[in-house]
Amino acid sequence: MRNRLILSAAATLLTLSASAYAQETVIIQQAPAPAPVMTPAPVMAPQTVVIPGEVRTYVMQQEVQSVPYEGDVLIGRVIDGPVELYPVDGYDGYSYTVVNERRVIVDPQTRAVVQILD
């Protein structure tokens, strides 16, 4: 009888300790990773290019017919389509054209507007 009592007490003690361990168990759930934040690239202002005075004078003296062009004519904007570019004599790095009654100096490699002459 005494052995049964000890065995019963031991079984009860084991059962209580198991439930005590279960109460100390901590479950940690990780929060989902935050979504990446997309920030827009900084807007760069067009760089001012110093055009030789001779190039500006040459472009202003030329008689070229204006071509209608859709969209705004802005520094840095690429002039595409059927707009003809004319070379500046003696300056291979510059071309010009007249679009929407505005004379523009253009980079002949990229067709980007470098300067607008008014």
MOPAC internal coordinates of N, CA, C and O (Angstrom, degrees):
PM7 1SCF
backbone

  N    0.0000 0     0.00 0     0.00 0    0    0    0
  C    1.4277 1     0.00 0     0.00 0    1    0    0
  C    1.5189 1   110.86 1     0.00 0    2    1    0
  O    1.2310 1   122.64 1   138.40 1    3    2    1
  N    1.2996 1   112.55 1   -41.60 1    3    2    1
  C    1.4561 1   117.43 1   179.02 1    5    3    2
  C    1.5327 1   110.79 1   -62.57 1    6    5    3
  O    1.2310 1   120.40 1   141.47 1    7    6    5
  N    1.3076 1   116.83 1   -38.53 1    7    6    5
  C    1.4671 1   120.74 1   178.56 1    9    7    6
  C    1.5335 1   110.94 1   -64.80 1   10    9    7
  O    1.2310 1   121.49 1   141.74 1   11   10    9
  N    1.3356 1   114.76 1   -38.26 1   11   10    9
  C    1.4581 1   118.02 1   178.26 1   13   11   10
  C    1.5220 1   111.04 1   -65.92 1   14   13   11
  O    1.2310 1   119.98 1   140.82 1   15   14   13
  N    1.2566 1   117.64 1   -39.18 1   15   14   13
  C    1.4523 1   122.28 1   179.28 1   17   15   14
  C    1.5262 1   110.32 1   -64.33 1   18   17   15
  O    1.2310 1   120.75 1   136.57 1   19   18   17
  N    1.3145 1   116.17 1   -43.43 1   19   18   17
  C    1.4762 1   119.83 1   178.09 1   21   19   18
  C    1.5263 1   109.92 1   -65.96 1   22   21   19
  O    1.2310 1   120.49 1   137.27 1   23   22   21
  N    1.3113 1   116.67 1   -42.73 1   23   22   21
  C    1.4594 1   120.81 1   179.90 1   25   23   22
  C    1.5271 1   110.12 1   -64.85 1   26   25   23
  O    1.2310 1   119.68 1   139.58 1   27   26   25
  N    1.3111 1   118.22 1   -40.42 1   27   26   25
  C    1.4548 1   122.21 1   178.62 1   29   27   26
  C    1.5371 1   110.82 1   -65.86 1   30   29   27
  O    1.2310 1   120.75 1   138.95 1   31   30   29
  N    1.3376 1   116.16 1   -41.05 1   31   30   29
  C    1.4643 1   120.41 1   178.64 1   33   31   30
  C    1.5278 1   110.37 1   -65.55 1   34   33   31
  O    1.2310 1   120.46 1   139.85 1   35   34   33
  N    1.3213 1   116.72 1   -40.15 1   35   34   33
  C    1.4751 1   120.44 1   178.99 1   37   35   34
  C    1.5190 1   110.73 1   -64.95 1   38   37   35
  O    1.2310 1   120.07 1   139.25 1   39   38   37
  N    1.3352 1   117.47 1   -40.75 1   39   38   37
  C    1.4645 1   121.22 1   179.16 1   41   39   38
  C    1.5232 1   110.66 1   -65.29 1   42   41   39
  O    1.2310 1   121.01 1   138.68 1   43   42   41
  N    1.3331 1   115.67 1   -41.32 1   43   42   41
  C    1.4650 1   119.44 1   178.13 1   45   43   42
  C    1.5162 1   110.96 1   -65.03 1   46   45   43
  O    1.2310 1   121.07 1   138.80 1   47   46   45
  N    1.3180 1   115.55 1   -41.20 1   47   46   45
  C    1.4574 1   120.29 1   178.93 1   49   47   46
  C    1.5254 1   111.92 1   -63.12 1   50   49   47
  O    1.2310 1   120.00 1   138.00 1   51   50   49
  N    1.3289 1   117.61 1   -42.00 1   51   50   49
  C    1.4653 1   121.45 1   177.28 1   53   51   50
  C    1.5238 1   111.59 1   -64.22 1   54   53   51
  O    1.2310 1   120.43 1   139.99 1   55   54   53
  N    1.3303 1   116.78 1   -40.01 1   55   54   53
  C    1.4588 1   121.11 1   179.36 1   57   55   54
  C    1.5221 1   110.33 1   -65.29 1   58   57   55
  O    1.2310 1   119.94 1   137.39 1   59   58   57
  N    1.3152 1   117.73 1   -42.61 1   59   58   57
  C    1.4604 1   121.11 1   179.60 1   61   59   58
  C    1.5294 1   111.41 1   -67.29 1   62   61   59
  O    1.2310 1   120.46 1   141.17 1   63   62   61
  N    1.3368 1   116.72 1   -38.83 1   63   62   61
  C    1.4685 1   118.37 1  -179.49 1   65   63   62
  C    1.5271 1   110.86 1   -68.99 1   66   65   63
  O    1.2310 1   120.16 1   146.54 1   67   66   65
  N    1.3562 1   117.30 1   -33.46 1   67   66   65
  C    1.4675 1   119.72 1   177.77 1   69   67   66
  C    1.5195 1   110.52 1   -65.50 1   70   69   67
  O    1.2310 1   120.70 1   138.49 1   71   70   69
  N    1.3390 1   116.27 1   -41.51 1   71   70   69
  C    1.4594 1   117.97 1   179.12 1   73   71   70
  C    1.5239 1   110.79 1   -70.35 1   74   73   71
  O    1.2310 1   120.45 1   150.43 1   75   74   73
  N    1.3234 1   116.75 1   -29.57 1   75   74   73
  C    1.4682 1   119.73 1   176.48 1   77   75   74
  C    1.5256 1   110.15 1   -67.15 1   78   77   75
  O    1.2310 1   120.28 1   139.31 1   79   78   77
  N    1.3156 1   117.07 1   -40.69 1   79   78   77
  C    1.4650 1   119.82 1   177.06 1   81   79   78
  C    1.5255 1   111.08 1   -64.20 1   82   81   79
  O    1.2310 1   120.25 1   141.87 1   83   82   81
  N    1.3120 1   117.12 1   -38.13 1   83   82   81
  C    1.4562 1   120.43 1   179.70 1   85   83   82
  C    1.5185 1   110.87 1   -63.97 1   86   85   83
  O    1.2310 1   119.82 1   147.27 1   87   86   85
  N    1.3401 1   117.95 1   -32.73 1   87   86   85
  C    1.4478 1   120.83 1  -179.81 1   89   87   86
  C    1.5208 1   111.48 1   -73.91 1   90   89   87
  O    1.2310 1   119.54 1   156.83 1   91   90   89
  N    1.3048 1   118.49 1   -23.17 1   91   90   89
  C    1.4582 1   120.78 1  -179.30 1   93   91   90
  C    1.5250 1   112.75 1   -89.84 1   94   93   91
  O    1.2310 1   119.98 1   173.07 1   95   94   93
  N    1.2972 1   117.65 1    -6.93 1   95   94   93
  C    1.4546 1   120.83 1  -179.79 1   97   95   94
  C    1.5275 1   109.04 1   -71.57 1   98   97   95
  O    1.2310 1   120.66 1   -51.20 1   99   98   97
  N    1.3287 1   116.34 1   128.80 1   99   98   97
  C    1.4616 1   122.02 1  -179.69 1  101   99   98
  C    1.5188 1   108.10 1  -113.93 1  102  101   99
  O    1.2310 1   120.28 1   -51.93 1  103  102  101
  N    1.2912 1   117.06 1   128.07 1  103  102  101
  C    1.4660 1   122.12 1   177.88 1  105  103  102
  C    1.5180 1   107.75 1  -103.67 1  106  105  103
  O    1.2310 1   121.29 1   -58.02 1  107  106  105
  N    1.3132 1   115.14 1   121.98 1  107  106  105
  C    1.4634 1   121.11 1  -179.52 1  109  107  106
  C    1.5220 1   108.04 1  -107.76 1  110  109  107
  O    1.2310 1   121.55 1   -56.93 1  111  110  109
  N    1.3023 1   114.64 1   123.07 1  111  110  109
  C    1.4593 1   119.41 1   176.79 1  113  111  110
  C    1.5170 1   108.21 1  -106.11 1  114  113  111
  O    1.2310 1   121.36 1   -51.04 1  115  114  113
  N    1.3033 1   114.99 1   128.96 1  115  114  113
  C    1.4617 1   118.84 1   178.63 1  117  115  114
  C    1.5202 1   109.35 1   -81.02 1  118  117  115
  O    1.2310 1   121.86 1   -41.27 1  119  118  117
  N    1.3119 1   114.04 1   138.73 1  119  118  117
  C    1.4611 1   119.90 1   176.10 1  121  119  118
  C    1.5204 1   108.56 1   -71.33 1  122  121  119
  O    1.2310 1   119.94 1   -31.18 1  123  122  121
  N    1.3196 1   117.71 1   148.82 1  123  122  121
  C    1.4629 1   118.97 1   178.00 1  125  123  122
  C    1.5286 1   110.44 1   -62.36 1  126  125  123
  O    1.2310 1   121.45 1   -32.13 1  127  126  125
  N    1.3096 1   114.83 1   147.87 1  127  126  125
  C    1.4639 1   119.86 1   179.56 1  129  127  126
  C    1.5238 1   109.17 1   -61.39 1  130  129  127
  O    1.2310 1   120.22 1   -40.11 1  131  130  129
  N    1.3320 1   117.19 1   139.89 1  131  130  129
  C    1.4683 1   118.75 1   179.21 1  133  131  130
  C    1.5240 1   110.57 1   -66.46 1  134  133  131
  O    1.2310 1   121.37 1   -32.97 1  135  134  133
  N    1.2978 1   114.98 1   147.03 1  135  134  133
  C    1.4642 1   120.39 1   178.53 1  137  135  134
  C    1.5249 1   109.15 1   -67.04 1  138  137  135
  O    1.2310 1   120.15 1   -36.97 1  139  138  137
  N    1.3244 1   117.33 1   143.03 1  139  138  137
  C    1.4614 1   118.71 1   178.95 1  141  139  138
  C    1.5257 1   111.05 1   -63.54 1  142  141  139
  O    1.2310 1   120.85 1   -39.86 1  143  142  141
  N    1.2834 1   115.97 1   140.14 1  143  142  141
  C    1.4541 1   121.85 1  -179.50 1  145  143  142
  C    1.5252 1   107.83 1   -93.41 1  146  145  143
  O    1.2310 1   121.28 1   -57.67 1  147  146  145
  N    1.3096 1   115.16 1   122.33 1  147  146  145
  C    1.4628 1   120.39 1   179.55 1  149  147  146
  C    1.5282 1   108.33 1   -92.58 1  150  149  147
  O    1.2310 1   120.98 1   -64.00 1  151  150  149
  N    1.3085 1   115.73 1   116.00 1  151  150  149
  C    1.4558 1   119.89 1   176.93 1  153  151  150
  C    1.5177 1   108.07 1  -105.30 1  154  153  151
  O    1.2310 1   120.21 1   -43.10 1  155  154  153
  N    1.3118 1   117.20 1   136.90 1  155  154  153
  C    1.4592 1   118.95 1  -179.06 1  157  155  154
  C    1.5229 1   110.50 1   -67.66 1  158  157  155
  O    1.2310 1   121.57 1   -30.57 1  159  158  157
  N    1.3191 1   114.60 1   149.43 1  159  158  157
  C    1.4584 1   119.92 1   177.30 1  161  159  158
  C    1.5237 1   108.28 1   -66.12 1  162  161  159
  O    1.2310 1   120.51 1   -33.49 1  163  162  161
  N    1.3245 1   116.63 1   146.51 1  163  162  161
  C    1.4693 1   117.98 1   179.23 1  165  163  162
  C    1.5189 1   110.76 1   -63.89 1  166  165  163
  O    1.2310 1   121.50 1   -38.28 1  167  166  165
  N    1.2993 1   114.73 1   141.72 1  167  166  165
  C    1.4553 1   120.44 1   178.69 1  169  167  166
  C    1.5227 1   107.83 1   -82.02 1  170  169  167
  O    1.2310 1   121.72 1   -58.32 1  171  170  169
  N    1.2908 1   114.31 1   121.68 1  171  170  169
  C    1.4626 1   119.46 1  -179.20 1  173  171  170
  C    1.5319 1   108.82 1   -93.45 1  174  173  171
  O    1.2310 1   121.30 1   -48.05 1  175  174  173
  N    1.2976 1   115.13 1   131.95 1  175  174  173
  C    1.4607 1   119.63 1   175.62 1  177  175  174
  C    1.5234 1   108.57 1   -74.25 1  178  177  175
  O    1.2310 1   119.97 1   -35.37 1  179  178  177
  N    1.3262 1   117.66 1   144.63 1  179  178  177
  C    1.4560 1   119.15 1   178.46 1  181  179  178
  C    1.5259 1   110.14 1   -59.15 1  182  181  179
  O    1.2310 1   121.74 1   -41.41 1  183  182  181
  N    1.2955 1   114.28 1   138.59 1  183  182  181
  C    1.4532 1   119.74 1   179.56 1  185  183  182
  C    1.5311 1   109.39 1   -76.41 1  186  185  183
  O    1.2310 1   120.89 1   -43.23 1  187  186  185
  N    1.3066 1   115.90 1   136.77 1  187  186  185
  C    1.4521 1   120.51 1   176.87 1  189  187  186
  C    1.5201 1   108.38 1   -79.99 1  190  189  187
  O    1.2310 1   121.21 1   -55.39 1  191  190  189
  N    1.3099 1   115.30 1   124.61 1  191  190  189
  C    1.4469 1   121.21 1  -179.54 1  193  191  190
  C    1.5242 1   107.52 1  -105.39 1  194  193  191
  O    1.2310 1   120.89 1   -46.56 1  195  194  193
  N    1.3041 1   115.90 1   133.44 1  195  194  193
  C    1.4583 1   119.88 1   178.08 1  197  195  194
  C    1.5285 1   107.57 1   -84.72 1  198  197  195
  O    1.2310 1   121.13 1   -66.55 1  199  198  197
  N    1.3100 1   115.45 1   113.45 1  199  198  197
  C    1.4613 1   122.44 1  -179.51 1  201  199  198
  C    1.5230 1   107.63 1   -94.22 1  202  201  199
  O    1.2310 1   120.16 1   -47.36 1  203  202  201
  N    1.3269 1   117.30 1   132.64 1  203  202  201
  C    1.4765 1   118.60 1   176.61 1  205  203  202
  C    1.5307 1   110.63 1   -56.14 1  206  205  203
  O    1.2310 1   120.76 1   -38.28 1  207  206  205
  N    1.3119 1   116.16 1   141.72 1  207  206  205
  C    1.4623 1   121.44 1  -179.63 1  209  207  206
  C    1.5174 1   112.81 1   -58.16 1  210  209  207
  O    1.2310 1   120.76 1   146.95 1  211  210  209
  N    1.3281 1   116.15 1   -33.05 1  211  210  209
  C    1.4680 1   120.02 1   180.00 1  213  211  210
  C    1.5269 1   111.20 1   -64.15 1  214  213  211
  O    1.2310 1   120.72 1   144.33 1  215  214  213
  N    1.3305 1   116.22 1   -35.67 1  215  214  213
  C    1.4679 1   119.84 1   179.47 1  217  215  214
  C    1.5192 1   109.68 1   -67.45 1  218  217  215
  O    1.2310 1   120.18 1   134.07 1  219  218  217
  N    1.3262 1   117.26 1   -45.93 1  219  218  217
  C    1.4677 1   120.37 1   178.61 1  221  219  218
  C    1.5329 1   110.76 1   -60.38 1  222  221  219
  O    1.2310 1   120.79 1   135.02 1  223  222  221
  N    1.3215 1   116.09 1   -44.98 1  223  222  221
  C    1.4696 1   120.19 1  -179.86 1  225  223  222
  C    1.5181 1   110.51 1   -61.26 1  226  225  223
  O    1.2310 1   120.44 1   134.54 1  227  226  225
  N    1.3297 1   116.76 1   -45.46 1  227  226  225
  C    1.4633 1   121.57 1   180.00 1  229  227  226
  C    1.5267 1   110.82 1   -58.11 1  230  229  227
  O    1.2310 1   120.79 1   132.55 1  231  230  229
  N    1.3366 1   116.09 1   -47.45 1  231  230  229
  C    1.4654 1   120.54 1  -177.63 1  233  231  230
  C    1.5275 1   110.54 1   -64.25 1  234  233  231
  O    1.2310 1   119.75 1   140.30 1  235  234  233
  N    1.3205 1   118.08 1   -39.70 1  235  234  233
  C    1.4622 1   121.16 1  -179.01 1  237  235  234
  C    1.5288 1   112.11 1   -68.73 1  238  237  235
  O    1.2310 1   119.79 1   154.05 1  239  238  237
  N    1.3160 1   118.00 1   -25.95 1  239  238  237
  C    1.4683 1   121.43 1  -177.35 1  241  239  238
  C    1.5266 1   113.26 1   -85.79 1  242  241  239
  O    1.2310 1   119.91 1   164.03 1  243  242  241
  N    1.3072 1   117.78 1   -15.97 1  243  242  241
  C    1.4630 1   120.31 1  -175.54 1  245  243  242
  C    1.5181 1   111.74 1   -79.38 1  246  245  243
  O    1.2310 1   121.33 1   -38.65 1  247  246  245
  N    1.3157 1   115.06 1   141.35 1  247  246  245
  C    1.4606 1   121.97 1   177.77 1  249  247  246
  C    1.5271 1   107.77 1   -97.47 1  250  249  247
  O    1.2310 1   121.02 1   -80.27 1  251  250  249
  N    1.3128 1   115.65 1    99.73 1  251  250  249
  C    1.4673 1   121.35 1  -179.93 1  253  251  250
  C    1.5195 1   107.59 1  -128.96 1  254  253  251
  O    1.2310 1   120.96 1   -42.90 1  255  254  253
  N    1.3266 1   115.77 1   137.10 1  255  254  253
  C    1.4580 1   120.17 1  -179.28 1  257  255  254
  C    1.5343 1   110.22 1   -73.40 1  258  257  255
  O    1.2310 1   121.14 1   -40.16 1  259  258  257
  N    1.3170 1   115.43 1   139.84 1  259  258  257
  C    1.4597 1   120.79 1   179.17 1  261  259  258
  C    1.5303 1   110.12 1   -72.66 1  262  261  259
  O    1.2310 1   121.32 1   -36.32 1  263  262  261
  N    1.3193 1   115.08 1   143.68 1  263  262  261
  C    1.4547 1   121.85 1   179.60 1  265  263  262
  C    1.5259 1   107.50 1  -112.43 1  266  265  263
  O    1.2310 1   119.81 1   -48.33 1  267  266  265
  N    1.3377 1   117.97 1   131.67 1  267  266  265
  C    1.4707 1   118.48 1   176.10 1  269  267  266
  C    1.5291 1   109.28 1   -68.50 1  270  269  267
  O    1.2310 1   121.12 1   -43.04 1  271  270  269
  N    1.3209 1   115.46 1   136.96 1  271  270  269
  C    1.4641 1   120.67 1  -177.38 1  273  271  270
  C    1.5142 1   109.49 1  -135.01 1  274  273  271
  O    1.2310 1   120.25 1   -51.31 1  275  274  273
  N    1.3161 1   117.12 1   128.69 1  275  274  273
  C    1.4649 1   121.95 1   178.80 1  277  275  274
  C    1.5227 1   109.24 1   -74.00 1  278  277  275
  O    1.2310 1   120.10 1   -42.62 1  279  278  277
  N    1.2917 1   117.42 1   137.38 1  279  278  277
  C    1.4567 1   121.34 1   177.40 1  281  279  278
  C    1.5101 1   112.27 1    95.27 1  282  281  279
  O    1.2310 1   121.46 1    -5.78 1  283  282  281
  N    1.3175 1   114.82 1   174.22 1  283  282  281
  C    1.4592 1   121.05 1  -179.41 1  285  283  282
  C    1.5145 1   110.39 1   -81.43 1  286  285  283
  O    1.2310 1   121.07 1   -35.25 1  287  286  285
  N    1.3130 1   115.57 1   144.75 1  287  286  285
  C    1.4584 1   121.59 1   174.44 1  289  287  286
  C    1.5245 1   106.02 1   -99.25 1  290  289  287
  O    1.2310 1   121.02 1   -71.92 1  291  290  289
  N    1.3245 1   115.66 1   108.08 1  291  290  289
  C    1.4608 1   121.89 1  -176.00 1  293  291  290
  C    1.5165 1   109.93 1  -129.87 1  294  293  291
  O    1.2310 1   120.76 1   -24.19 1  295  294  293
  N    1.3241 1   116.15 1   155.81 1  295  294  293
  C    1.4627 1   120.57 1   175.62 1  297  295  294
  C    1.5260 1   108.02 1   -62.87 1  298  297  295
  O    1.2310 1   120.90 1   -47.96 1  299  298  297
  N    1.3045 1   115.89 1   132.04 1  299  298  297
  C    1.4577 1   121.86 1  -178.52 1  301  299  298
  C    1.5189 1   113.55 1    93.87 1  302  301  299
  O    1.2310 1   119.86 1   161.19 1  303  302  301
  N    1.3144 1   117.87 1   -18.81 1  303  302  301
  C    1.4740 1   121.50 1   179.98 1  305  303  302
  C    1.5203 1   109.20 1   -72.72 1  306  305  303
  O    1.2310 1   120.47 1   -41.41 1  307  306  305
  N    1.3192 1   116.71 1   138.59 1  307  306  305
  C    1.4645 1   122.38 1   178.62 1  309  307  306
  C    1.5197 1   108.10 1   -84.71 1  310  309  307
  O    1.2310 1   121.30 1   -51.79 1  311  310  309
  N    1.3155 1   115.13 1   128.21 1  311  310  309
  C    1.4640 1   121.42 1   176.61 1  313  311  310
  C    1.5228 1   106.53 1   -91.25 1  314  313  311
  O    1.2310 1   121.21 1   -74.67 1  315  314  313
  N    1.3460 1   115.29 1   105.33 1  315  314  313
  C    1.4522 1   118.30 1  -178.49 1  317  315  314
  C    1.5193 1   110.08 1  -112.98 1  318  317  315
  O    1.2310 1   121.39 1     4.71 1  319  318  317
  N    1.2897 1   114.94 1  -175.29 1  319  318  317
  C    1.4511 1   119.62 1   178.50 1  321  319  318
  C    1.5138 1   111.48 1    85.01 1  322  321  319
  O    1.2310 1   120.83 1    24.16 1  323  322  321
  N    1.3220 1   116.02 1  -155.84 1  323  322  321
  C    1.4701 1   120.20 1  -173.46 1  325  323  322
  C    1.5360 1   114.53 1   -82.60 1  326  325  323
  O    1.2310 1   119.54 1  -163.31 1  327  326  325
  N    1.3225 1   118.48 1    16.69 1  327  326  325
  C    1.4589 1   120.76 1  -179.55 1  329  327  326
  C    1.5259 1   108.69 1   -73.61 1  330  329  327
  O    1.2310 1   121.12 1   -57.12 1  331  330  329
  N    1.3289 1   115.46 1   122.88 1  331  330  329
  C    1.4664 1   120.22 1  -178.98 1  333  331  330
  C    1.5297 1   110.08 1   -83.55 1  334  333  331
  O    1.2310 1   121.03 1   -45.99 1  335  334  333
  N    1.3325 1   115.63 1   134.01 1  335  334  333
  C    1.4619 1   121.74 1   175.29 1  337  335  334
  C    1.5198 1   108.55 1  -101.34 1  338  337  335
  O    1.2310 1   121.04 1   -39.58 1  339  338  337
  N    1.3352 1   115.62 1   140.42 1  339  338  337
  C    1.4615 1   121.35 1  -179.93 1  341  339  338
  C    1.5229 1   108.78 1  -111.46 1  342  341  339
  O    1.2310 1   120.14 1   -42.67 1  343  342  341
  N    1.3277 1   117.34 1   137.33 1  343  342  341
  C    1.4713 1   119.62 1  -179.76 1  345  343  342
  C    1.5293 1   110.71 1   -73.45 1  346  345  343
  O    1.2310 1   121.04 1   -28.76 1  347  346  345
  N    1.3310 1   115.62 1   151.24 1  347  346  345
  C    1.4600 1   121.82 1   173.70 1  349  347  346
  C    1.5238 1   106.21 1   -94.49 1  350  349  347
  O    1.2310 1   120.67 1   -60.48 1  351  350  349
  N    1.3471 1   116.32 1   119.52 1  351  350  349
  C    1.4733 1   120.61 1  -177.93 1  353  351  350
  C    1.5216 1   110.71 1   -58.06 1  354  353  351
  O    1.2310 1   120.99 1   -53.42 1  355  354  353
  N    1.3265 1   115.72 1   126.58 1  355  354  353
  C    1.4527 1   121.52 1   176.68 1  357  355  354
  C    1.5231 1   114.44 1    85.76 1  358  357  355
  O    1.2310 1   119.68 1   175.99 1  359  358  357
  N    1.3108 1   118.21 1    -4.01 1  359  358  357
  C    1.4680 1   122.51 1  -179.66 1  361  359  358
  C    1.5295 1   108.87 1  -134.25 1  362  361  359
  O    1.2310 1   120.79 1   -87.34 1  363  362  361
  N    1.3292 1   116.10 1    92.66 1  363  362  361
  C    1.4642 1   120.89 1  -176.19 1  365  363  362
  C    1.5231 1   113.42 1   -67.06 1  366  365  363
  O    1.2310 1   119.86 1   158.26 1  367  366  365
  N    1.3147 1   117.88 1   -21.74 1  367  366  365
  C    1.4599 1   120.98 1  -176.45 1  369  367  366
  C    1.5142 1   114.06 1   -83.68 1  370  369  367
  O    1.2310 1   119.99 1  -177.02 1  371  370  369
  N    1.3430 1   117.63 1     2.98 1  371  370  369
  C    1.4652 1   120.38 1  -177.18 1  373  371  370
  C    1.5201 1   110.62 1  -133.87 1  374  373  371
  O    1.2310 1   121.48 1   -37.77 1  375  374  373
  N    1.3140 1   114.77 1   142.23 1  375  374  373
  C    1.4542 1   123.09 1   169.60 1  377  375  374
  C    1.5186 1   106.27 1  -130.74 1  378  377  375
  O    1.2310 1   120.90 1    -7.82 1  379  378  377
  N    1.3149 1   115.88 1   172.18 1  379  378  377
  C    1.4656 1   118.96 1   178.84 1  381  379  378
  C    1.5093 1   109.13 1  -148.45 1  382  381  379
  O    1.2310 1   121.74 1   -15.60 1  383  382  381
  N    1.2961 1   114.27 1   164.40 1  383  382  381
  C    1.4498 1   122.20 1   173.20 1  385  383  382
  C    1.5250 1   107.49 1  -159.80 1  386  385  383
  O    1.2310 1   120.85 1    -7.21 1  387  386  385
  N    1.3186 1   115.98 1   172.79 1  387  386  385
  C    1.4671 1   121.13 1   175.67 1  389  387  386
  C    1.5238 1   106.50 1  -124.46 1  390  389  387
  O    1.2310 1   121.15 1   -63.07 1  391  390  389
  N    1.3416 1   115.40 1   116.93 1  391  390  389
  C    1.4618 1   120.86 1   178.99 1  393  391  390
  C    1.5194 1   108.52 1  -126.33 1  394  393  391
  O    1.2310 1   121.03 1   -44.46 1  395  394  393
  N    1.3190 1   115.63 1   135.54 1  395  394  393
  C    1.4654 1   121.86 1   179.93 1  397  395  394
  C    1.5264 1   111.18 1    51.02 1  398  397  395
  O    1.2310 1   120.81 1  -138.27 1  399  398  397
  N    1.3160 1   116.06 1    41.73 1  399  398  397
  C    1.4749 1   123.80 1   178.20 1  401  399  398
  C    1.5198 1   112.82 1    65.75 1  402  401  399
  O    1.2310 1   119.87 1  -159.77 1  403  402  401
  N    1.3141 1   117.86 1    20.23 1  403  402  401
  C    1.4688 1   121.42 1   178.33 1  405  403  402
  C    1.5190 1   108.85 1  -122.16 1  406  405  403
  O    1.2310 1   121.28 1   -48.62 1  407  406  405
  N    1.3294 1   115.15 1   131.38 1  407  406  405
  C    1.4699 1   120.58 1   176.72 1  409  407  406
  C    1.5270 1   108.14 1   -83.01 1  410  409  407
  O    1.2310 1   121.05 1   -49.36 1  411  410  409
  N    1.3342 1   115.60 1   130.64 1  411  410  409
  C    1.4555 1   120.16 1  -179.26 1  413  411  410
  C    1.5206 1   110.10 1  -130.37 1  414  413  411
  O    1.2310 1   121.54 1   -39.36 1  415  414  413
  N    1.3241 1   114.66 1   140.64 1  415  414  413
  C    1.4583 1   121.22 1   173.48 1  417  415  414
  C    1.5150 1   106.25 1   -96.90 1  418  417  415
  O    1.2310 1   121.35 1   -47.05 1  419  418  417
  N    1.3380 1   115.03 1   132.95 1  419  418  417
  C    1.4596 1   121.33 1  -170.27 1  421  419  418
  C    1.5190 1   109.54 1  -127.06 1  422  421  419
  O    1.2310 1   120.62 1   -35.30 1  423  422  421
  N    1.3319 1   116.43 1   144.70 1  423  422  421
  C    1.4642 1   121.84 1   171.25 1  425  423  422
  C    1.5324 1   106.48 1   -75.91 1  426  425  423
  O    1.2310 1   119.48 1   -62.02 1  427  426  425
  N    1.3381 1   118.60 1   117.98 1  427  426  425
  C    1.4683 1   119.63 1  -174.89 1  429  427  426
  C    1.5369 1   113.44 1   -67.16 1  430  429  427
  O    1.2310 1   119.53 1   157.18 1  431  430  429
  N    1.3192 1   118.50 1   -22.82 1  431  430  429
  C    1.4631 1   121.05 1  -179.67 1  433  431  430
  C    1.5268 1   111.81 1   -75.71 1  434  433  431
  O    1.2310 1   120.54 1   136.26 1  435  434  433
  N    1.3146 1   116.57 1   -43.74 1  435  434  433
  C    1.4680 1   120.86 1  -175.57 1  437  435  434
  C    1.5263 1   113.40 1  -103.70 1  438  437  435
  O    1.2310 1   120.01 1   166.93 1  439  438  437
  N    1.3216 1   117.59 1   -13.07 1  439  438  437
  C    1.4669 1   124.99 1  -175.25 1  441  439  438
  C    1.5252 1   112.31 1    62.33 1  442  441  439
  O    1.2310 1   120.70 1  -157.83 1  443  442  441
  N    1.3482 1   116.27 1    22.17 1  443  442  441
  C    1.4663 1   120.89 1   178.15 1  445  443  442
  C    1.5237 1   109.32 1   -86.51 1  446  445  443
  O    1.2310 1   120.69 1   -37.93 1  447  446  445
  N    1.3361 1   116.29 1   142.07 1  447  446  445
  C    1.4476 1   121.89 1   178.96 1  449  447  446
  C    1.5413 1   108.02 1   -70.82 1  450  449  447
  O    1.2310 1   121.08 1   -53.62 1  451  450  449
  N    1.3321 1   115.55 1   126.38 1  451  450  449
  C    1.4589 1   121.59 1  -179.91 1  453  451  450
  C    1.5179 1   110.41 1   -97.78 1  454  453  451
  O    1.2310 1   120.66 1   140.94 1  455  454  453
  N    1.3414 1   116.34 1   -39.06 1  455  454  453
  C    1.4586 1   120.03 1  -179.97 1  457  455  454
  C    1.5205 1   109.35 1  -153.51 1  458  457  455
  O    1.2310 1   121.30 1   -32.26 1  459  458  457
  N    1.3199 1   115.12 1   147.74 1  459  458  457
  C    1.4685 1   122.07 1   176.62 1  461  459  458
  C    1.5123 1   107.43 1  -111.68 1  462  461  459
  O    1.2310 1   120.73 1   -54.52 1  463  462  461
  N    1.3042 1   116.21 1   125.48 1  463  462  461
  C    1.4629 1   121.23 1  -179.39 1  465  463  462
  C    1.5229 1   108.68 1  -103.28 1  466  465  463
  O    1.2310 1   121.06 1   -50.01 1  467  466  465
  N    1.3348 1   115.59 1   129.99 1  467  466  465
  C    1.4669 1   120.04 1   178.80 1  469  467  466
  C    1.5080 1   110.09 1  -115.47 1  470  469  467
  O    1.2310 1   120.10 1   180.00 1  471  470  469

